[in-house]
Amino acid sequence: MEILVRSSNVEVGPSVEADCRRKLERFSKLASDIRRIEVDFSEIRNPRVAESLECEVVVHLTRNLVKARAAAGDLRTALDRAAGKAGHQLERVHDKRISRARPRHGDAFAG
């Protein structure tokens, strides 16, 4: 699993990048077929927007793509929010895979 951390218009320190890798490595428990995780940090340049730092997490699975975006006042909070959203979507994908692997009770032969 490869984790790419990119930024535009924002300086991402090594501690934030280490936190990012630590948080996103937990996703491997939900899906074993994660090929790559991309994390993009950016700044919304609008004086009216209070939460101007944005984080986007894209998880590339074998047959699926999970994308989550969140904004906050600082990078760590934006990362936490985006990772939470992406984790929730990965849980849904995981649950769908498990439920489709097992036959449903009502789908037996109608005879």
Phi and psi in degrees as GROMACS dihedral restraints (atoms count N, CA, C in turn):
[ dihedral_restraints ]
;  ai    aj    ak    al  type     phi  dphi    fc
    3     4     5     6     1  -108.1    20    10
    4     5     6     7     1   132.2    20    10
    6     7     8     9     1  -116.2    20    10
    7     8     9    10     1   117.4    20    10
    9    10    11    12     1  -105.8    20    10
   10    11    12    13     1   128.8    20    10
   12    13    14    15     1  -116.9    20    10
   13    14    15    16     1   119.0    20    10
   15    16    17    18     1  -125.2    20    10
   16    17    18    19     1   161.5    20    10
   18    19    20    21     1  -149.3    20    10
   19    20    21    22     1   151.5    20    10
   21    22    23    24     1  -138.9    20    10
   22    23    24    25     1   129.2    20    10
   24    25    26    27     1    66.9    20    10
   25    26    27    28     1    12.3    20    10
   27    28    29    30     1  -140.2    20    10
   28    29    30    31     1   141.0    20    10
   30    31    32    33     1   -94.6    20    10
   31    32    33    34     1   117.0    20    10
   33    34    35    36     1  -101.8    20    10
   34    35    36    37     1   119.1    20    10
   36    37    38    39     1   -77.8    20    10
   37    38    39    40     1   165.7    20    10
   39    40    41    42     1   -65.5    20    10
   40    41    42    43     1   -28.8    20    10
   42    43    44    45     1   -71.4    20    10
   43    44    45    46     1   -37.1    20    10
   45    46    47    48     1   -67.9    20    10
   46    47    48    49     1   -39.4    20    10
   48    49    50    51     1   -66.2    20    10
   49    50    51    52     1   -38.7    20    10
   51    52    53    54     1   -65.8    20    10
   52    53    54    55     1   -41.5    20    10
   54    55    56    57     1   -61.9    20    10
   55    56    57    58     1   -39.2    20    10
   57    58    59    60     1   -61.3    20    10
   58    59    60    61     1   -48.9    20    10
   60    61    62    63     1   -63.9    20    10
   61    62    63    64     1   -39.7    20    10
   63    64    65    66     1   -65.3    20    10
   64    65    66    67     1   -42.3    20    10
   66    67    68    69     1   -69.8    20    10
   67    68    69    70     1   -39.3    20    10
   69    70    71    72     1   -83.6    20    10
   70    71    72    73     1   -15.8    20    10
   72    73    74    75     1   -67.4    20    10
   73    74    75    76     1   -19.8    20    10
   75    76    77    78     1   -69.4    20    10
   76    77    78    79     1   -18.5    20    10
   78    79    80    81     1   -65.4    20    10
   79    80    81    82     1   -21.3    20    10
   81    82    83    84     1   -65.9    20    10
   82    83    84    85     1   -18.1    20    10
   84    85    86    87     1   -73.2    20    10
   85    86    87    88     1   -28.6    20    10
   87    88    89    90     1   -86.1    20    10
   88    89    90    91     1   -30.9    20    10
   90    91    92    93     1  -145.0    20    10
   91    92    93    94     1   127.1    20    10
   93    94    95    96     1   -87.3    20    10
   94    95    96    97     1    -8.8    20    10
   96    97    98    99     1  -104.4    20    10
   97    98    99   100     1    28.9    20    10
   99   100   101   102     1   -74.6    20    10
  100   101   102   103     1   122.7    20    10
  102   103   104   105     1   -91.8    20    10
  103   104   105   106     1   -44.7    20    10
  105   106   107   108     1  -153.4    20    10
  106   107   108   109     1   145.9    20    10
  108   109   110   111     1  -123.4    20    10
  109   110   111   112     1   125.3    20    10
  111   112   113   114     1  -109.9    20    10
  112   113   114   115     1   132.9    20    10
  114   115   116   117     1  -123.0    20    10
  115   116   117   118     1   121.0    20    10
  117   118   119   120     1  -116.5    20    10
  118   119   120   121     1   121.7    20    10
  120   121   122   123     1  -102.2    20    10
  121   122   123   124     1   137.1    20    10
  123   124   125   126     1  -148.9    20    10
  124   125   126   127     1   169.2    20    10
  126   127   128   129     1  -119.5    20    10
  127   128   129   130     1   132.7    20    10
  129   130   131   132     1   -86.3    20    10
  130   131   132   133     1   115.7    20    10
  132   133   134   135     1   -93.4    20    10
  133   134   135   136     1    75.8    20    10
  135   136   137   138     1  -141.2    20    10
  136   137   138   139     1   121.2    20    10
  138   139   140   141     1   -66.6    20    10
  139   140   141   142     1   -17.6    20    10
  141   142   143   144     1   -79.9    20    10
  142   143   144   145     1   -19.0    20    10
  144   145   146   147     1   -88.8    20    10
  145   146   147   148     1   117.4    20    10
  147   148   149   150     1   -75.6    20    10
  148   149   150   151     1   -42.1    20    10
  150   151   152   153     1   -93.3    20    10
  151   152   153   154     1    86.6    20    10
  153   154   155   156     1   -95.5    20    10
  154   155   156   157     1    -7.6    20    10
  156   157   158   159     1   -97.1    20    10
  157   158   159   160     1   128.9    20    10
  159   160   161   162     1  -121.7    20    10
  160   161   162   163     1   144.7    20    10
  162   163   164   165     1  -129.0    20    10
  163   164   165   166     1   132.0    20    10
  165   166   167   168     1  -123.5    20    10
  166   167   168   169     1   128.8    20    10
  168   169   170   171     1  -115.4    20    10
  169   170   171   172     1   125.9    20    10
  171   172   173   174     1  -122.3    20    10
  172   173   174   175     1   122.1    20    10
  174   175   176   177     1  -109.8    20    10
  175   176   177   178     1   119.7    20    10
  177   178   179   180     1   -95.4    20    10
  178   179   180   181     1   110.8    20    10
  180   181   182   183     1   -97.8    20    10
  181   182   183   184     1   178.5    20    10
  183   184   185   186     1   -63.0    20    10
  184   185   186   187     1   -48.0    20    10
  186   187   188   189     1  -120.2    20    10
  187   188   189   190     1     1.7    20    10
  189   190   191   192     1  -130.4    20    10
  190   191   192   193     1   164.6    20    10
  192   193   194   195     1  -136.0    20    10
  193   194   195   196     1   126.0    20    10
  195   196   197   198     1  -113.3    20    10
  196   197   198   199     1   126.6    20    10
  198   199   200   201     1  -130.8    20    10
  199   200   201   202     1   133.0    20    10
  201   202   203   204     1  -140.2    20    10
  202   203   204   205     1   142.7    20    10
  204   205   206   207     1  -135.5    20    10
  205   206   207   208     1   139.3    20    10
  207   208   209   210     1  -149.6    20    10
  208   209   210   211     1   152.1    20    10
  210   211   212   213     1  -124.8    20    10
  211   212   213   214     1   151.0    20    10
  213   214   215   216     1  -159.2    20    10
  214   215   216   217     1  -179.5    20    10
  216   217   218   219     1   -79.1    20    10
  217   218   219   220     1   -23.7    20    10
  219   220   221   222     1  -135.7    20    10
  220   221   222   223     1   166.2    20    10
  222   223   224   225     1   -67.5    20    10
  223   224   225   226     1   -40.4    20    10
  225   226   227   228     1   -65.6    20    10
  226   227   228   229     1   -39.6    20    10
  228   229   230   231     1   -67.4    20    10
  229   230   231   232     1   -41.0    20    10
  231   232   233   234     1   -62.6    20    10
  232   233   234   235     1   -40.3    20    10
  234   235   236   237     1   -63.9    20    10
  235   236   237   238     1   -45.0    20    10
  237   238   239   240     1   -59.1    20    10
  238   239   240   241     1   -44.9    20    10
  240   241   242   243     1   -65.9    20    10
  241   242   243   244     1   -45.0    20    10
  243   244   245   246     1   -67.6    20    10
  244   245   246   247     1   -39.0    20    10
  246   247   248   249     1   -66.3    20    10
  247   248   249   250     1   -36.8    20    10
  249   250   251   252     1   -64.0    20    10
  250   251   252   253     1   -43.5    20    10
  252   253   254   255     1   -64.6    20    10
  253   254   255   256     1   -44.8    20    10
  255   256   257   258     1   -65.3    20    10
  256   257   258   259     1   -38.5    20    10
  258   259   260   261     1   -62.6    20    10
  259   260   261   262     1   -40.0    20    10
  261   262   263   264     1   -64.0    20    10
  262   263   264   265     1   -42.0    20    10
  264   265   266   267     1   -66.4    20    10
  265   266   267   268     1   -38.3    20    10
  267   268   269   270     1   -65.3    20    10
  268   269   270   271     1   -35.9    20    10
  270   271   272   273     1   -63.2    20    10
  271   272   273   274     1   -39.5    20    10
  273   274   275   276     1   -65.2    20    10
  274   275   276   277     1   -41.7    20    10
  276   277   278   279     1   -63.8    20    10
  277   278   279   280     1   -41.9    20    10
  279   280   281   282     1   -61.5    20    10
  280   281   282   283     1   -45.3    20    10
  282   283   284   285     1   -64.8    20    10
  283   284   285   286     1   -38.7    20    10
  285   286   287   288     1   -63.6    20    10
  286   287   288   289     1   -41.4    20    10
  288   289   290   291     1   -64.6    20    10
  289   290   291   292     1   -40.3    20    10
  291   292   293   294     1   -68.9    20    10
  292   293   294   295     1   -43.0    20    10
  294   295   296   297     1   -69.2    20    10
  295   296   297   298     1   -30.1    20    10
  297   298   299   300     1   -80.6    20    10
  298   299   300   301     1   -21.5    20    10
  300   301   302   303     1   -74.4    20    10
  301   302   303   304     1   -28.4    20    10
  303   304   305   306     1   -98.6    20    10
  304   305   306   307     1   139.1    20    10
  306   307   308   309     1   -70.2    20    10
  307   308   309   310     1   146.7    20    10
  309   310   311   312     1   -78.0    20    10
  310   311   312   313     1   156.0    20    10
  312   313   314   315     1   -70.5    20    10
  313   314   315   316     1   -36.8    20    10
  315   316   317   318     1   -83.9    20    10
  316   317   318   319     1    -4.9    20    10
  318   319   320   321     1   -95.9    20    10
  319   320   321   322     1    16.1    20    10
  321   322   323   324     1   -70.0    20    10
  322   323   324   325     1   168.4    20    10
  324   325   326   327     1   -59.8    20    10
  325   326   327   328     1   132.1    20    10
  327   328   329   330     1   -78.7    20    10
  328   329   330   331     1   -13.6    20    10
